[in-house]
Amino acid sequence: MQRINWNFITNPVTQKHEIITETDWYVSFPLNCNINELKTWAKSVQRLSSGTKFTSGEYENALWWGTKCHPALKKRLRQICPLRVIDSSSNDKKWNTYIWEMPTGGKLNKHSDIQGKGTTFVIVLEGKFKMITYHSKFPDQQLDSYVINPGEIFVLKCGDKQFHSGECLTNYRLAIGVYTNHSTDPFRDHSEHFVPWWSQTIRKIIH
């Protein structure tokens, strides 16, 4: 599968974005935030409660905490696209940000994402995590994988249609997930704002 590494790209609203790497199924942006500050903040959120176990079947062993996005991270992500608007009266929109912890490592089971909720920006704070994608017509056939490292913003393209799974490559993972706004989501093809390739007509760099 083709992988392209670029420097600066231009989105439909003429803003320039630096990206790390891109294929037809994901794009990775640099975090450009103080990761130590984000780790301190995430752990302060964790101390407020014991966390909630995932019951959707996606994770074998993981916990989550719902919260509002860290101000610096919110500013950074909104440079890419709008985020989900928080609605305290709705269980689905009570938060737009989640702290995810895999306390002993483990796997993300194969699935496709829920439609109608927007794409998730994935920011790994501690640990390394391998994301795997599968053939759309033959979902048992693995096509490609990518290792998400701390210091980047990983986004699946059309994750609501493409099956994917994952594996923690370390004995621990701490990450942040932030939802995009569904109606203006540039990472899913239901939206008129969909960007199939963020790295159009821009010079290639070595990565």
C-alpha positions in Angstrom: 0.0 0.0 0.0 1.3 3.4 -1.0 2.6 5.6 1.8 3.5 9.2 1.2 5.4 11.6 3.5 4.9 15.3 2.9 5.7 18.6 4.5 2.9 21.1 4.2 -0.5 20.6 2.7 -3.4 23.0 2.0 -7.0 22.1 3.1 -10.2 23.3 1.5 -10.2 26.5 3.6 -6.7 27.4 2.4 -5.0 26.7 5.7 -1.6 25.0 5.6 -1.1 21.8 7.7 2.1 19.9 8.4 1.6 16.2 8.3 3.9 13.3 9.2 2.7 10.6 6.8 -0.4 9.5 4.9 -2.0 6.6 3.0 -5.4 6.0 1.6 -6.7 4.8 5.0 -5.1 7.2 7.5 -3.3 10.5 8.0 -0.9 11.5 10.8 -0.3 15.1 11.9 2.4 16.3 14.3 1.0 17.0 17.8 2.7 20.4 18.1 1.7 20.6 21.8 3.6 20.0 25.0 3.1 16.2 25.5 4.3 16.3 29.1 1.6 18.9 29.9 -1.0 16.7 28.3 0.1 13.7 30.3 -0.1 15.6 33.5 -3.6 16.8 32.6 -4.8 13.3 31.5 -3.6 11.7 34.8 -5.3 14.5 36.8 -8.5 13.5 35.0 -7.9 9.8 35.9 -7.5 10.6 39.6 -11.0 12.0 39.7 -12.5 8.5 39.3 -11.6 4.8 38.8 -12.6 4.9 35.1 -15.1 3.0 33.2 -14.5 -0.4 31.5 -15.2 -0.7 27.8 -18.2 -2.9 27.3 -18.6 -2.5 23.6 -16.3 -5.5 22.9 -13.7 -3.4 21.1 -11.0 -3.7 23.8 -9.9 -6.8 25.7 -8.8 -4.7 28.7 -9.1 -0.9 28.8 -10.7 1.9 30.7 -12.0 5.3 29.7 -12.7 8.7 31.3 -14.9 11.3 29.6 -13.9 15.0 29.8 -13.6 18.3 28.0 -10.7 18.8 25.7 -7.5 20.3 27.1 -7.4 24.0 25.9 -4.0 23.7 24.1 -5.0 20.4 22.4 -8.4 21.9 21.5 -6.7 24.8 19.8 -4.4 22.5 17.9 -7.1 20.2 16.7 -9.4 23.0 15.7 -6.6 24.1 13.3 -7.4 20.9 11.4 -11.2 20.8 11.6 -14.2 21.5 14.0 -14.7 19.3 17.0 -17.8 17.8 18.4 -20.0 20.3 20.2 -20.6 19.2 23.8 -24.3 18.8 24.8 -24.7 18.0 28.5 -28.2 16.8 27.9 -27.1 14.1 25.5 -25.3 10.9 26.7 -23.7 10.6 23.3 -22.4 14.2 23.3 -21.8 14.8 27.0 -18.1 14.9 26.2 -16.0 15.3 23.1 -12.8 14.0 24.7 -11.8 10.7 26.3 -8.8 9.5 28.2 -8.0 5.8 27.2 -5.8 3.5 29.3 -4.7 0.0 28.5 -3.1 -0.8 31.9 -1.6 -4.1 30.9 -1.4 -3.7 27.1 -3.6 -5.9 25.0 -5.5 -5.7 21.7 -8.2 -3.6 20.0 -10.5 -6.1 18.4 -11.5 -5.9 14.8 -14.4 -3.6 14.2 -15.7 -0.6 12.2 -16.5 2.7 14.0 -20.0 3.9 14.8 -21.6 6.0 12.1 -23.0 9.4 13.0 -20.5 10.3 15.7 -17.6 11.8 13.9 -14.0 10.6 13.5 -11.7 10.3 16.5 -8.3 12.1 16.7 -6.0 9.6 18.5 -3.2 11.0 20.5 -0.9 8.4 22.2 0.8 9.9 25.3 2.6 6.8 26.5 3.3 3.5 24.8 3.3 2.4 21.2 0.2 1.1 19.4 -0.1 -0.7 16.0 -3.2 0.0 14.0 -4.2 -2.6 11.4 -6.5 -2.1 8.4 -8.4 -4.8 6.4 -9.6 -5.4 2.9 -13.1 -3.9 2.5 -14.4 -6.9 0.5 -12.4 -9.5 2.4 -12.4 -8.4 6.0 -10.2 -11.3 7.1 -7.4 -10.1 4.8 -5.0 -7.7 6.5 -3.8 -5.0 4.2 -1.5 -2.7 6.1 -0.5 -1.4 9.5 0.9 1.7 11.1 2.6 2.2 14.5 1.3 5.2 16.4 4.0 6.9 18.5 3.7 9.6 21.1 3.9 13.1 19.6 1.5 12.6 16.7 -2.2 12.9 15.9 -3.5 9.8 14.1 -6.8 9.8 12.2 -8.5 6.9 10.3 -10.2 7.8 7.0 -13.7 6.3 6.7 -13.2 4.2 9.8 -17.0 3.7 9.9 -16.7 1.7 6.7 -13.2 0.1 7.0 -12.6 -2.7 9.4 -9.5 -2.1 11.6 -7.9 -3.6 14.7 -4.9 -2.8 16.9 -2.3 -4.1 19.2 -0.4 -2.4 22.1 3.3 -3.0 21.5 4.1 -2.1 25.0 2.7 -3.3 28.4 0.9 0.0 28.8 -0.8 2.7 26.7 -2.2 6.1 27.7 -4.0 8.0 25.0 -6.5 10.8 24.3 -9.4 10.4 21.8 -11.2 13.6 20.6 -14.2 13.5 18.3 -14.6 15.6 15.2 -17.9 17.3 14.4 -19.9 14.8 12.4 -21.6 17.1 9.9 -18.4 18.8 8.8 -16.1 15.7 9.2 -13.3 15.9 6.6 -12.2 12.3 7.3 -15.5 10.5 6.3 -17.0 10.6 2.8 -20.6 11.3 4.0 -19.5 14.9 4.3 -19.1 17.5 1.6 -15.9 18.5 3.5 -14.3 15.1 3.0 -10.6 15.3 2.1 -9.5 12.0 0.5 -5.8 13.1 0.3 -4.4 15.8 2.5 -1.1 15.7 0.7 -2.1 17.0 -2.7 0.5 18.8 -5.0 2.9 19.4 -2.2 6.6 18.7 -2.2 7.7 15.4 -0.7 10.2 15.2 2.2 12.2 12.4 3.7 10.7 11.0 6.9 
